[in-house]
Amino acid sequence: MKTSNYSLLILMVTLIFSSCSSVKVLDSWKGDNVSSIREKNILVIARTDNNQARIAFEQEIAEHLRNKGLQATESFKKMPHIEPNKKLDEAQVNALTETIKREGFDGVILSVIKDYSEQQQTTTDGGYYAGGTMGGMYGMYPGYYGGFGGYYGHPMGYVGVGSYMPATTTTRTVKTFVLETVAYNLDEAEGKQLVAVVTSSIEDPSSVSKNAAEYADKIEKALAVK
């Protein structure tokens, strides 16, 4: 599906209010020239209309790169007036590229939200008899569970004895974002500038800063920046 302002808004809302998250690298590709990125002055761009998300992701990715000895600058700092998610025609793209070069950058790392999906996940708990009570040797079962003889001969070990745990069903919406990060060496000719591509997913994002940091760490490792 095409990235939209709506999906970007959903990302920001879930980044702020969801309780757990998982970042996974789905696929990655590195060109033979991947090592050339080490010598570049890199501009880091997060393509989103939301300034909070842009700042968080650019900061984390740039910081991870700087920690590895690379030159990396957040676009919101050096070029705060560009609109990363604004659609440009060919002439405007060429003009932006020239502006980036004039500012002294010969490398770009760009992150884009490529897809968003929601799935309903249902889990069921209970629906069985439990003979155990709190305080036993395993923290939830009494001591007679510890050996076969103790359990077999214990009154609670017989059929029909125990407490029924009613079944409960919980349904939640699992939100997944697919992000793509591309790295370019602007000193190469058009069509040969691509250095690396990393596709990742963020499931049920929890907070802008936490997920940006985790995402940046995955990107750094996938690019094998040493």
For each residue, the residues with C-beta under 8 A, 3 or more apart:
1: 7 115 116 117
2:
3: 7 8 112 113 114 115 116
4: 7 8
5: 8 9 49 85
6: 9 10
7: 1 3 4 10 11 113 116 177
8: 3 4 5 11 12 48 49 50 53 85 113
9: 5 6 12 13 50
10: 6 7 13 14 116 175
11: 7 8 14 15 48 50 53 113 116 177 205
12: 8 9 15 16 50 52 53 208
13: 9 10 16 17
14: 10 11 17 18 175 204 205
15: 11 12 18 53 205 206 207 208 211
16: 12 13 207 208
17: 13 14
18: 14 15 21 175 204 205 206
19: 204 206
20: 204 206
21: 18 202 203 204 205 206 210 211 214
22: 202 203 204
23: 200 201 202 203 211 214 215 218
24: 200 201 203 218
25: 28 198 199 200 218 221 222
26: 178 199 200 201
27: 197 198 199
28: 25 196 197 198 199 222 223
29: 196 197 198
30: 34 195 196 223 224
31: 34 194 195 196
32:
33: 36 185 188 195
34: 30 31 37 183 195 196 223 224
35: 38
36: 33 39 40 185 187 195
37: 34 40 42 70 107 183 185 195 196 223 225
38: 35 69 70 225
39: 36
40: 36 37 70 71 105 106 107 185 186 187
41: 71 73 104 105 106 107
42: 37 62 65 70 71 72 73 105 107 108 109
43: 72 73 75 78 79 100 103 105 107 108 109
44: 58 61 62 65 72 73 74 75 108 109
45: 58 75 84 108 109 110 111
46: 53 54 57 58 61 75 84 110 111
47: 84 85 110 111 112 113
48: 8 11 53 54 57 84 85 113
49: 5 8 83 84 85
50: 8 9 11 12 53 54
51: 54 55 76
52: 12 55 56 208
53: 8 11 12 15 46 48 50 56 57 208
54: 46 48 50 51 57 58 75 76 84
55: 51 52 58 59 74 76
56: 52 53 59 60 208 209 212
57: 46 48 53 54 60 61 111 212 215 216
58: 44 45 46 54 55 61 62 74 75 76
59: 55 56 62 63 74 212
60: 56 57 63 64 209 212 213 215 216
61: 44 46 57 58 64 65 72 109 111 181 212 215 216 219 220
62: 42 44 58 59 65 66 72 73 74
63: 59 60 66 67 72 216
64: 60 61 67 68 216 217 219 220
65: 42 44 61 62 68 70 72 109 220 225
66: 62 63 69 70 71 72
67: 63 64
68: 64 65 220 225 226
69: 38 66
70: 37 38 40 42 65 66 225
71: 40 41 42 66
72: 42 43 44 61 62 63 65 66 109
73: 41 42 43 44 62 77 78 105
74: 44 55 58 59 62 77 78
75: 43 44 45 46 54 58 78 79 80 82 84
76: 51 54 55 58 79 80
77: 73 74 80
78: 43 73 74 75 103 105
79: 43 75 76 82 99 100 103
80: 75 76 77
81:
82: 75 79 96
83: 49 86
84: 45 46 47 48 49 54 75
85: 5 8 47 48 49
86: 83
87:
88: 92 93 96
89: 92 93
90: 93 94
91: 94 95
92: 88 89 95 96
93: 88 89 90 96 97
94: 90 91 97 98
95: 91 92 98 99
96: 82 88 92 93 99 100
97: 93 94 100 101 186
98: 94 95 101 102
99: 79 95 96 102 103
100: 43 79 96 97 103 105 108 186
101: 97 98 104 105 106 186
102: 98 99
103: 43 78 79 99 100
104: 41 101
105: 40 41 42 43 73 78 100 101 108 186
106: 40 41 101 185 186 187
107: 37 40 41 42 43 183 184 185 186 195
108: 42 43 44 45 100 105 183 184 186
109: 42 43 44 45 61 65 72 181 182 183 184 219
110: 45 46 47 181 182 183 184
111: 45 46 47 57 61 179 180 181 219
112: 3 47 179 180 181 182
113: 3 7 8 11 47 48 116 177 178 179
114: 3 178 179 180 199
115: 1 3 177 178
116: 1 3 7 10 11 113 175 176 177 178
117: 1 175 176
118: 173 174 175 176
119: 173 174 176
120: 171 172 173 174
121: 171 172 173 174
122: 169 170 171
123: 169 170 171
124: 127 167 168 169 170
125: 167 168 170
126: 165 166 167 168
127: 124 165 166 167
128: 164 165
129: 160 162 163 164 165
130: 162 163 164 165
131: 156 157 161 162 163
132: 136 140 141 142 145
133: 136 140 141 142
134: 139 140
135: 142
136: 132 133 139 140 141 142 143 145
137: 141 142 143 145 146
138: 141 145
139: 134 136
140: 132 133 134 136
141: 132 133 136 137 138 145
142: 132 133 135 136 137 145 156
143: 136 137 146 150
144: 147 150 151 154 156 157
145: 132 136 137 138 141 142 150 151
146: 137 143 150 151
147: 144 150 151
148: 151 152
149: 152 153
150: 143 144 145 146 147 153 154
151: 144 145 146 147 148 154 157
152: 148 149 157
153: 149 150 157
154: 144 150 151 157
155: 158 161
156: 131 142 144 161 162
157: 131 144 151 152 153 154 161
158: 155 161
159:
160: 129
161: 131 155 156 157 158
162: 129 130 131 156
163: 129 130 131
164: 128 129 130
165: 126 127 128 129 130
166: 126 127
167: 124 125 126 127
168: 124 125 126
169: 122 123 124
170: 122 123 124 125
171: 120 121 122 123
172: 120 121
173: 118 119 120 121
174: 118 119 120 121 203 204
175: 10 14 18 116 117 118 203 204 205
176: 116 117 118 119 201 202 203 204
177: 7 11 113 115 116 201 202 203 205
178: 26 113 114 115 116 199 200 201
179: 111 112 113 114 199 200 201 202 215
180: 111 112 114 197 198 199 200
181: 61 109 110 111 112 197 198 199 200 219
182: 109 110 112 194 196 197 198
183: 34 37 107 108 109 110 194 195 196 197 223
184: 107 108 109 110 193 194 195
185: 33 36 37 40 106 107 188 193 195
186: 40 97 100 101 105 106 107 108 193
187: 36 40 106
188: 33 185 192 193
189: 192 193
190: 193
191:
192: 188 189
193: 184 185 186 188 189 190
194: 31 182 183 184 197
195: 30 31 33 34 36 37 107 183 184 185
196: 28 29 30 31 34 37 182 183 222 223
197: 27 28 29 180 181 182 183 194
198: 25 27 28 29 180 181 182 218 219 222 223
199: 25 26 27 28 114 178 179 180 181
200: 23 24 25 26 178 179 180 181 215 218 219 222
201: 23 24 26 176 177 178 179
202: 21 22 23 176 177 179 205 211 215
203: 21 22 23 24 174 175 176 177
204: 14 18 19 20 21 22 174 175 176
205: 11 14 15 18 21 175 177 202 211
206: 15 18 19 20 21 210 211
207: 15 16 210 211
208: 12 15 16 52 53 56 211 212
209: 56 60 212 213
210: 21 206 207 213 214
211: 15 21 23 202 205 206 207 208 214 215
212: 56 57 59 60 61 208 209 215 216
213: 60 209 210 216 217
214: 21 23 210 211 217 218
215: 23 57 60 61 179 200 202 211 212 218 219
216: 57 60 61 63 64 212 213 219 220
217: 64 213 214 220 221
218: 23 24 25 198 200 214 215 221 222
219: 61 64 109 111 181 198 200 215 216 222 223
220: 61 64 65 68 216 217 223 225
221: 25 217 218 224
222: 25 28 196 198 200 218 219
223: 28 30 34 37 183 196 198 219 220
224: 30 34 221
225: 37 38 65 68 70 220
226: 68
